[in-house]
Amino acid sequence: QVQVVESGGGLVQPGGSLKLSCAASGITFDIFPMNWYRQAPGKQRELVAGITNHGRTNYPDSVKGRFTISRDNAKNTAYLQMNSLKPEDTAVYYCNLVVGLLDFWGQGTQVTVSS
């Protein structure tokens, strides 16, 4: 049974940093792409970072230069380092594991950027 669990969210002031973790189990983690999405109240879920099994990354312009996705295949874990956070980054952040035509999602972790 594949499981994906996020952690590391919280309250941070504008300009601060947070590092999210995504732990996967029940699968050979290192051969599949991983993504981070976020969903703010009243908005659609949006992709904020992706990493292939070869380590190639992609980001939308809204977070490029501020967010960094990485993975540690030995620990079956992906990370999202978020720097220079802004109030508009406030959202629930979700980890997404893509296995062929299947998507596995975690429960999400809340990130709130506020003074």
N, C-alpha and C positions, 0 to 999 in steps of 0.2 A: 504494500500500500504506500503510495507516494504521499509525502507530507511536506509542506513548505511553511516555515514559521518565521515571522519577522520579529525583530526586537530593536530597541535603541531609540525609539521615539521619545518625545518629551516637549517641554516648554523651553524656548531659547529666545534671547533678545535679538533684535535685528542686528545683523553683522556677525552673529555668532556662528558656531559650527555644531554639527551633530554627525554621528556615524551610525548608520543603520546596518543591521546584519540580517541575513536571510539564510537559514539553515534548512537544507533539504535532506530527506531520508527516504529509504525504500527504492532508490534508483541509482544507477551509475551516473553520478552527477556530471562528470567531466566531459561528457560528449554532447551536452545539450546547451543551447543558448539560455541566458537568464536576462530578465528585464526587471526594471523598477517602473511602476506606474504610480500616479497619485490622483486623488479625487477630492476636490474641494466641495463644500456644500453648494448645491445648486448647479454644479458644473459636471461635464462629462469626465470620465477617467481619461488621463492623458499619459503617454509614455514620457518618462524623464531620463531614462538611461537604458542602454542595452549592451550586452557583451556576448560575443560568440564563444563557442567552445575553444577557439584558437586565441581568444583574448582581444579580438577586434571590438572596439567600442563605438557607440554612437549616442549623440545627445541632441535634443532640440535647442534652438538658439536661446530659449528662455533660461536654460541652466548651464549652457556651455561656458567653460572656464570657471564655474563655481562648484559643480558636482563632478565626482569621479566614481565610476563603477569599477569594481575589481572582483576577483574570485580567487579563492583558495581551494583548489580541487581536493587537496589532501584532507581538508576539513569539511568538504561538501557545503561550503558556505560562500555566499556572495555578499558584497558590501556596497554601501553607497555613502561616500564621504561628501557631506554637504557643507560648504563654506560660504561666507558672506550671505547668510540667509536673510530673506526679505519677508515682510508680512504676507506677501502674495504667495509665498511657498507653503503657507499653512494649508494642510490637507491630511487625509489619511493616505499613507504610503503602502503600496502593495508590491510584494515580490511575485514574479511570474516565471514559471519554468515551462519551457516549450519542449514537448516530447512528440515529435512528428506532428500529427494533426491534433494533439491533445494539449490543453493548457491546464496547468496546476497553479492555484492561487493560495496565498496565505490569507490570514484573517485581517491583516493590515495593522499598521502602527501609526498612532496619531502624532503629527508634528505640528506644533503651534509656535509661530514666530510673533512675539509681541513684547512690548516694553511694559 
